[in-house]
Amino acid sequence: MATEATTQEAKGFYKLNWLQRIGYGSGDLAQNLIFQTVACYLMLYLTTVLKINPAFVSGLILTVRLIDCFWSPVVGRYIDNRNPKLGKYRSYLLYGGIPLTVAACLLMLPQAATWSMSMKMIYATASYTLLSMIYSVVNIPYGSIMASMTRDNDEVLKLTSTRMVCANIGQIIVQAGFPIGLAIVAHTVINWNQATFMAIGTIPAFIILPSLPILKKWLGKKGLYYTLLSIGFIGFVILYTIGKFFDVGSCNTLVQIAKVMTGVGLLVGSLMWALVPEIITEAEYRTGNRPAATVNALAGVAFKAGFSIAGWITPLVMGMIGFDLASEESALPIEPNAWFTVTCVFAVIGFFLLFLCFTGCKERIATTPEKPVTYGEMFAEFKANKCLQLMLSIFVVVFLASFISAPVNAYYTNLANYSAIAQNAILWFTCIIPAILLIVVGLLVYRYPLTDEKLDEMNKEIEARSKA
């Protein structure tokens, strides 16, 4: 048995220990302390604390993400064509981690609240653009590390599960901890129902992700996705029914249960990252190159496209239908110093976690092309790779479903405090639109062609070629 295991590892099918898995996962925890702050609270900060027009905020989020759609492939190409001494991919956890921490702290300077509106808009544009670009320098190589640690599909699944558990720890810390932290620093009463509702949808990750190997064995890869999506859809229907026909406050237990169910459905977004190593393997099988950073860059573009569309639509449509976030009762304290303090705490903790990830990861299958990857080759790969196109489509839709409701969730528990127009807007963004998008995700998953058996055959063929 020992000889067989050694032979398999020589072919790239490495077995990982839990220290390596948790070390890698700490990087996702670190990044989510910053990313979830932006995804859930930046829009509220800009509209309720800085009082910037929601239409401008909508345009800003879309513009920055469009810039990132061009920037991410630049980062991916740069990384794929180089091999730093500290590690082809993990080096950037340090190279990018320090400026990422600084940029996150600069995102919510308390002094900005006293500036003129023109200066606020310039500051918001510059700080958010800088943070977004630096985030890509960390996030793209981080995603590439997973494909460089092992070819073993079971190990990749365990690594993905660990990574996503850590990511969801970051998510629950931010979604619940940010409003609690704001209340503590601003010396206001903590709204526990709101904090729980914001974060409780993350709970299923801690139950389902560690059980993925068993659930996948029982249900199959696609069956697992369909089951999770169905539970999430039912949860959104329950939330809509309560918000439309009953008093949310008097149905708090059922509301929290339904929110957990929606979290089960949106968990599919976390599982989508397990498809990235599969796409990299398929590309290597066809072309002989293993473009890990390039594929992760394109996956990052799709992920951010879903996030950016959500960030663009939410404030724009709410403003158009008359729900003025700046003038309505704020869902969170608006003390600028509180926002700055909480953001800095998360950013600094995130840097130390990135350092832990750097020390805990071991790259074994990282390769550098014999000749530099050109932009033409990158997009030729996108055009030729149908699996990649389908995966990117799934990414866009599932993360649009995940983030379109994120900022508005803070308003749902106090639904009765708002006008009829505002209530309808909140229900559309927290219930109806995400439910529709989950159906679209299910249709896209149905078309995904790569089975585990096919991937095993590809990996064996790749290794046979390398030995020939």
C-alpha positions as CSV (number, residue, x, y, z in Angstrom):
1,M,0.0,0.0,0.0
2,A,2.8,2.4,0.9
3,T,4.5,1.7,-2.5
4,E,1.2,2.3,-4.4
5,A,0.6,5.6,-2.5
6,T,4.1,6.7,-3.3
7,T,3.6,5.9,-7.0
8,Q,0.4,7.8,-7.1
9,E,2.0,10.9,-5.5
10,A,4.8,10.7,-8.0
11,K,2.1,11.1,-10.6
12,G,0.7,14.3,-8.9
13,F,-2.1,12.6,-6.9
14,Y,-0.9,14.0,-3.6
15,K,-2.7,13.3,-0.3
16,L,-3.0,16.4,2.0
17,N,-3.1,16.5,5.7
18,W,-5.5,18.7,7.7
19,L,-2.8,21.2,8.6
20,Q,-2.3,21.9,4.9
21,R,-6.0,22.1,4.2
22,I,-6.7,24.5,7.0
23,G,-3.6,26.5,6.1
24,Y,-4.9,27.0,2.6
25,G,-8.4,27.7,3.8
26,S,-7.2,30.5,6.1
27,G,-6.5,32.5,2.9
28,D,-10.2,32.5,2.0
29,L,-11.1,33.5,5.5
30,A,-8.7,36.4,5.3
31,Q,-10.0,37.6,1.9
32,N,-13.7,37.3,3.0
33,L,-13.1,39.6,5.9
34,I,-12.5,42.3,3.3
35,F,-14.7,41.1,0.4
36,Q,-17.8,40.6,2.5
37,T,-17.4,44.0,4.0
38,V,-17.5,45.5,0.5
39,A,-20.2,43.2,-0.7
40,C,-22.6,43.7,2.2
41,Y,-21.9,47.1,3.5
42,L,-20.0,49.4,1.1
43,M,-23.2,50.4,-0.7
44,L,-24.8,51.3,2.7
45,Y,-21.7,53.2,3.8
46,L,-21.6,55.3,0.7
47,T,-25.4,56.1,0.6
48,T,-26.2,56.4,4.3
49,V,-23.0,57.6,5.9
50,L,-21.5,59.7,3.1
51,K,-25.0,60.5,1.6
52,I,-23.8,59.9,-1.9
53,N,-26.5,59.6,-4.6
54,P,-27.5,55.9,-5.1
55,A,-27.3,56.4,-8.9
56,F,-23.7,57.5,-8.6
57,V,-22.9,54.5,-6.3
58,S,-24.5,52.2,-8.8
59,G,-22.4,53.6,-11.6
60,L,-19.2,53.5,-9.5
61,I,-19.7,49.8,-8.6
62,L,-20.3,48.9,-12.2
63,T,-17.4,51.0,-13.5
64,V,-14.9,49.5,-11.0
65,R,-15.9,46.0,-11.9
66,L,-15.7,46.7,-15.6
67,I,-12.1,47.9,-15.0
68,D,-11.5,44.7,-13.1
69,C,-12.8,42.6,-16.0
70,F,-9.8,43.9,-18.0
71,W,-7.4,44.0,-15.0
72,S,-7.9,40.4,-13.8
73,P,-6.7,38.8,-17.1
74,V,-3.6,41.1,-16.9
75,V,-2.9,39.8,-13.4
76,G,-3.5,36.1,-14.5
77,R,-1.2,36.4,-17.5
78,Y,1.5,38.0,-15.4
79,I,1.4,35.3,-12.8
80,D,1.2,32.4,-15.2
81,N,4.3,33.6,-17.0
82,R,6.5,34.0,-13.9
83,N,7.9,31.9,-11.1
84,P,8.9,33.9,-8.0
85,K,11.3,32.4,-5.5
86,L,8.8,32.3,-2.6
87,G,6.4,30.3,-4.7
88,K,4.7,30.7,-8.1
89,Y,1.3,31.6,-6.5
90,R,1.7,31.9,-2.8
91,S,4.3,34.7,-3.1
92,Y,1.5,37.1,-3.8
93,L,-0.2,36.4,-0.5
94,L,2.6,38.5,0.9
95,Y,3.4,40.8,-2.0
96,G,-0.3,41.8,-2.2
97,G,-1.4,41.3,1.4
98,I,0.3,44.4,2.8
99,P,-1.1,46.9,0.3
100,L,-4.5,45.1,0.5
101,T,-4.7,45.7,4.2
102,V,-3.7,49.4,3.8
103,A,-6.3,49.9,1.0
104,A,-9.0,48.3,3.0
105,C,-8.4,50.7,5.9
106,L,-8.4,53.6,3.6
107,L,-11.8,52.6,2.2
108,M,-13.8,54.2,5.0
109,L,-11.8,57.1,6.3
110,P,-14.0,59.0,8.9
111,Q,-12.7,62.4,7.7
112,A,-14.5,61.8,4.4
113,A,-17.9,62.4,6.0
114,T,-16.9,66.1,6.4
115,W,-15.8,66.7,2.8
116,S,-17.8,68.3,0.0
117,M,-19.9,66.0,-2.1
118,S,-17.5,66.3,-5.1
119,M,-14.5,65.2,-2.8
120,K,-16.6,62.4,-1.4
121,M,-17.3,61.1,-4.9
122,I,-13.6,61.4,-5.9
123,Y,-12.5,59.7,-2.7
124,A,-15.0,56.8,-3.1
125,T,-13.9,56.2,-6.7
126,A,-10.2,56.2,-6.0
127,S,-10.3,54.1,-2.8
128,Y,-12.7,51.5,-4.2
129,T,-10.8,51.2,-7.5
130,L,-7.5,50.8,-5.7
131,L,-8.9,48.2,-3.3
132,S,-10.4,46.2,-6.1
133,M,-7.2,46.1,-8.2
134,I,-5.1,45.0,-5.3
135,Y,-7.6,42.4,-4.2
136,S,-7.2,40.7,-7.6
137,V,-3.5,40.5,-7.1
138,V,-4.1,38.3,-4.0
139,N,-7.3,36.5,-5.0
140,I,-6.2,35.2,-8.4
141,P,-3.0,33.5,-7.3
142,Y,-4.7,32.3,-4.2
143,G,-7.3,30.4,-6.3
144,S,-4.5,29.0,-8.4
145,I,-2.7,27.4,-5.4
146,M,-5.4,24.7,-5.1
147,A,-4.7,23.3,-8.6
148,S,-1.0,23.2,-7.8
149,M,-1.3,21.2,-4.6
150,T,-2.7,17.9,-6.0
151,R,-4.5,16.3,-9.0
152,D,-6.5,13.9,-6.8
153,N,-10.2,14.7,-7.2
154,D,-11.1,13.5,-3.8
155,E,-8.4,15.7,-2.3
156,V,-9.5,18.7,-4.3
157,L,-13.0,18.2,-3.0
158,K,-11.7,18.1,0.6
159,L,-9.6,21.1,-0.1
160,T,-12.5,23.0,-1.6
161,S,-14.7,22.0,1.4
162,T,-12.1,23.2,3.9
163,R,-11.6,26.4,1.9
164,M,-15.3,27.1,1.7
165,V,-15.8,26.4,5.4
166,C,-13.1,29.0,6.2
167,A,-14.7,31.4,3.6
168,N,-18.1,31.1,5.3
169,I,-16.5,31.6,8.7
170,G,-15.3,34.9,7.3
171,Q,-18.7,35.6,5.9
172,I,-20.5,35.0,9.2
173,I,-18.0,37.1,11.1
174,V,-18.5,40.0,8.8
175,Q,-22.3,39.7,8.2
176,A,-23.1,39.4,11.9
177,G,-20.0,41.0,13.4
178,F,-20.1,44.2,11.3
179,P,-23.5,45.5,12.6
180,I,-22.6,44.3,16.1
181,G,-19.3,46.1,15.9
182,L,-20.8,49.3,14.6
183,A,-23.3,49.3,17.5
184,I,-20.6,48.7,20.1
185,V,-18.3,51.4,18.8
186,A,-21.2,53.9,18.2
187,H,-22.6,53.1,21.6
188,T,-26.1,52.1,20.2
189,V,-28.4,49.2,21.0
190,I,-27.4,46.0,19.2
191,N,-30.2,44.7,16.9
192,W,-29.7,41.0,17.5
193,N,-32.5,39.9,15.2
194,Q,-30.9,41.8,12.3
195,A,-27.4,40.5,13.0
196,T,-28.7,36.9,13.2
197,F,-30.7,37.3,9.9
198,M,-27.7,38.7,8.1
199,A,-25.5,35.8,9.1
200,I,-27.6,32.8,9.8
201,G,-27.8,31.8,6.1
202,T,-24.1,30.9,6.4
203,I,-24.8,28.2,9.0
204,P,-25.5,25.4,6.4
205,A,-21.9,25.7,5.1
206,F,-20.6,24.4,8.4
207,I,-22.8,21.3,8.2
208,I,-22.9,20.6,4.4
209,L,-19.3,21.4,3.3
210,P,-17.6,18.9,5.7
211,S,-20.1,16.3,4.5
212,L,-19.5,16.9,0.8
213,P,-17.7,13.7,0.0
214,I,-20.6,11.6,1.6
215,L,-23.3,13.8,0.0
216,K,-21.7,13.6,-3.4
217,K,-21.4,9.8,-3.1
218,W,-25.1,9.6,-2.3
219,L,-26.5,12.2,-4.7
220,G,-23.9,12.5,-7.4
221,K,-22.3,15.8,-8.3
222,K,-25.3,17.2,-10.2
223,G,-27.9,15.6,-7.8
224,L,-26.2,17.5,-4.9
225,Y,-26.5,20.8,-6.7
226,Y,-30.2,20.2,-7.6
227,T,-31.0,19.3,-4.0
228,L,-29.3,22.4,-2.5
229,L,-30.9,24.7,-5.1
230,S,-34.4,23.3,-4.4
231,I,-34.1,23.9,-0.7
232,G,-32.9,27.4,-1.3
233,F,-35.8,28.2,-3.7
234,I,-38.3,27.0,-1.0
235,G,-36.6,29.2,1.6
236,F,-37.0,32.3,-0.6
237,V,-40.7,31.5,-1.2
238,I,-41.2,31.3,2.6
239,L,-39.5,34.7,3.2
240,Y,-41.5,36.4,0.5
241,T,-44.8,34.9,1.8
242,I,-44.0,36.1,5.4
243,G,-42.9,39.6,4.2
244,K,-45.9,40.0,1.9
245,F,-48.8,38.7,4.1
246,F,-47.6,38.5,7.7
247,D,-45.7,40.6,10.3
248,V,-42.0,39.7,10.0
249,G,-41.3,40.5,13.7
250,S,-44.0,38.1,15.0
251,C,-42.6,35.3,12.7
252,N,-39.0,35.6,13.7
253,T,-38.3,31.9,14.2
254,L,-39.8,30.9,10.9
255,V,-38.0,33.8,9.2
256,Q,-34.6,32.6,10.5
257,I,-35.4,29.0,9.4
258,A,-36.2,30.2,5.9
259,K,-33.0,32.2,5.8
260,V,-31.1,29.1,6.7
261,M,-32.8,27.4,3.8
262,T,-31.8,30.2,1.4
263,G,-28.3,29.7,2.6
264,V,-28.4,26.1,1.6
265,G,-29.3,27.1,-2.0
266,L,-26.7,29.9,-2.2
267,L,-24.1,27.5,-1.0
268,V,-23.9,26.2,-4.6
269,G,-21.9,29.4,-5.2
270,S,-19.2,28.1,-2.9
271,L,-19.2,24.6,-4.6
272,M,-18.7,26.2,-8.0
273,W,-15.0,26.9,-7.1
274,A,-14.5,23.1,-7.2
275,L,-15.1,23.3,-10.9
276,V,-12.1,25.5,-11.5
277,P,-9.5,22.7,-11.1
278,E,-11.6,20.6,-13.4
279,I,-11.5,23.2,-16.1
280,I,-7.8,23.6,-15.6
281,T,-7.3,19.8,-16.1
282,E,-9.5,19.8,-19.2
283,A,-7.5,22.7,-20.7
284,E,-4.2,20.8,-19.9
285,Y,-5.6,17.7,-21.5
286,R,-6.4,19.5,-24.7
287,T,-3.4,21.9,-25.0
288,G,-0.6,20.5,-22.9
289,N,-0.5,23.7,-20.8
290,R,-1.9,24.1,-17.3
291,P,-3.1,27.7,-17.3
292,A,-4.1,27.8,-13.6
293,A,-3.9,31.5,-13.0
294,T,-5.5,32.4,-16.4
295,V,-8.5,30.2,-15.7
296,N,-8.7,31.5,-12.1
297,A,-8.5,35.1,-13.5
298,L,-11.4,34.4,-15.9
299,A,-13.4,32.7,-13.0
300,G,-12.7,35.8,-11.0
301,V,-14.0,38.0,-13.8
302,A,-17.2,36.0,-13.9
303,F,-17.5,36.0,-10.1
304,K,-17.0,39.8,-10.0
305,A,-19.4,40.2,-12.9
306,G,-22.2,38.7,-10.8
307,F,-21.1,40.8,-7.9
308,S,-20.9,44.0,-10.0
309,I,-24.3,43.5,-11.7
310,A,-25.8,43.0,-8.2
311,G,-24.1,46.1,-6.9
312,W,-25.1,48.1,-9.9
313,I,-28.8,47.0,-10.0
314,T,-29.6,47.3,-6.3
315,P,-29.0,51.0,-5.6
316,L,-30.1,52.1,-9.1
317,V,-33.4,50.3,-9.1
318,M,-34.2,51.2,-5.5
319,G,-33.5,54.9,-6.3
320,M,-35.7,54.7,-9.4
321,I,-38.7,53.3,-7.6
322,G,-38.5,55.8,-4.8
323,F,-36.6,54.0,-2.0
324,D,-34.1,56.7,-1.1
325,L,-31.4,55.0,1.0
326,A,-30.0,58.3,2.1
327,S,-33.2,59.7,3.4
328,E,-35.0,56.6,4.7
329,E,-34.4,55.4,8.2
330,S,-30.9,53.8,8.2
331,A,-30.7,50.1,9.0
332,L,-27.3,50.6,10.7
333,P,-25.6,53.3,12.8
334,I,-24.1,56.1,10.6
335,E,-21.2,57.1,12.9
336,P,-18.1,57.4,10.5
337,N,-15.6,56.5,13.2
338,A,-17.4,53.3,13.9
339,W,-17.3,52.2,10.2
340,F,-13.6,53.0,10.0
341,T,-12.7,51.1,13.2
342,V,-14.6,47.9,12.4
343,T,-13.2,47.8,8.8
344,C,-9.6,48.2,10.1
345,V,-10.0,45.4,12.6
346,F,-11.1,43.0,9.9
347,A,-8.4,44.1,7.5
348,V,-5.5,43.7,10.0
349,I,-6.8,40.2,11.1
350,G,-7.0,39.3,7.5
351,F,-3.3,40.1,6.9
352,F,-2.2,37.7,9.6
353,L,-4.4,35.0,8.2
354,L,-2.9,35.5,4.7
355,F,0.6,35.0,6.3
356,L,-0.7,31.8,7.9
357,C,-1.9,30.7,4.4
358,F,1.5,31.5,2.9
359,T,3.3,29.3,5.5
360,G,0.7,26.4,5.2
361,C,0.6,25.9,1.5
362,K,2.9,23.7,-0.6
363,E,2.9,24.0,-4.4
364,R,3.8,20.8,-6.2
365,I,2.3,20.9,-9.7
366,A,2.9,24.6,-10.6
367,T,4.3,25.0,-14.1
368,T,5.5,27.9,-16.1
369,P,4.8,27.9,-19.9
370,E,7.9,27.6,-22.2
371,K,6.8,30.7,-23.9
372,P,4.7,33.6,-22.4
373,V,0.9,33.2,-22.6
374,T,-0.5,36.0,-24.8
375,Y,-3.8,37.7,-24.4
376,G,-4.8,36.3,-27.8
377,E,-4.1,32.8,-26.5
378,M,-6.1,33.5,-23.3
379,F,-9.2,34.5,-25.2
380,A,-8.7,31.8,-27.8
381,E,-8.8,29.3,-24.9
382,F,-12.0,31.0,-23.7
383,K,-13.5,30.7,-27.1
384,A,-12.5,27.1,-27.6
385,N,-13.3,25.8,-24.2
386,K,-17.0,25.2,-23.9
387,C,-16.7,23.9,-20.4
388,L,-15.0,27.1,-19.3
389,Q,-17.8,29.2,-21.0
390,L,-20.5,27.2,-19.2
391,M,-18.6,27.4,-15.8
392,L,-18.3,31.2,-16.2
393,S,-22.0,31.5,-16.9
394,I,-22.8,29.6,-13.8
395,F,-20.5,31.8,-11.8
396,V,-22.1,35.0,-13.0
397,V,-25.7,33.8,-12.2
398,V,-25.0,32.1,-8.9
399,F,-23.1,35.0,-7.5
400,L,-25.6,37.5,-8.8
401,A,-28.2,35.6,-6.8
402,S,-25.9,35.6,-3.7
403,F,-25.0,39.3,-3.7
404,I,-28.1,41.0,-5.1
405,S,-29.8,40.7,-1.7
406,A,-26.8,41.2,0.5
407,P,-27.1,45.0,1.4
408,V,-30.9,44.9,1.5
409,N,-31.0,42.0,4.0
410,A,-30.3,44.6,6.7
411,Y,-33.7,46.1,6.1
412,Y,-35.8,42.9,6.0
413,T,-36.2,42.3,9.7
414,N,-37.7,45.8,10.2
415,L,-39.8,45.6,7.0
416,A,-42.9,47.3,8.7
417,N,-40.9,50.5,9.3
418,Y,-40.8,51.4,5.6
419,S,-43.3,52.6,3.0
420,A,-45.2,50.2,0.7
421,I,-42.9,51.1,-2.2
422,A,-39.8,50.4,0.0
423,Q,-41.3,47.1,1.2
424,N,-41.9,45.9,-2.3
425,A,-38.3,46.8,-3.3
426,I,-36.9,44.9,-0.3
427,L,-39.0,41.8,-1.1
428,W,-38.0,41.8,-4.7
429,F,-34.3,42.0,-3.9
430,T,-34.3,39.6,-0.9
431,C,-36.7,37.0,-2.2
432,I,-38.1,37.1,-5.8
433,I,-35.0,37.8,-7.9
434,P,-32.7,35.4,-6.0
435,A,-35.3,32.6,-6.4
436,I,-35.6,33.1,-10.1
437,L,-31.8,33.1,-10.5
438,L,-31.5,29.8,-8.6
439,I,-33.7,28.2,-11.3
440,V,-31.4,29.5,-14.0
441,V,-28.4,28.1,-12.1
442,G,-30.1,24.7,-12.1
443,L,-30.6,24.8,-15.9
444,L,-26.9,25.7,-16.4
445,V,-25.7,22.9,-14.1
446,Y,-27.7,20.4,-16.1
447,R,-25.6,21.3,-19.2
448,Y,-22.2,20.9,-17.4
449,P,-20.4,17.9,-19.1
450,L,-17.4,16.9,-16.9
451,T,-18.0,13.9,-14.8
452,D,-15.5,12.6,-12.2
453,E,-14.9,9.5,-14.3
454,K,-14.0,11.6,-17.3
455,L,-11.7,13.8,-15.2
456,D,-9.8,10.7,-13.9
457,E,-9.3,9.5,-17.4
458,M,-7.9,13.0,-18.4
459,N,-5.5,13.1,-15.4
460,K,-4.2,9.6,-16.2
461,E,-3.7,10.5,-19.8
462,I,-1.9,13.7,-18.9
463,E,0.5,11.8,-16.6
464,A,1.1,9.2,-19.2
465,R,2.1,11.9,-21.7
466,S,4.5,13.4,-19.2
467,K,6.3,10.0,-18.6
468,A,6.5,9.3,-22.4
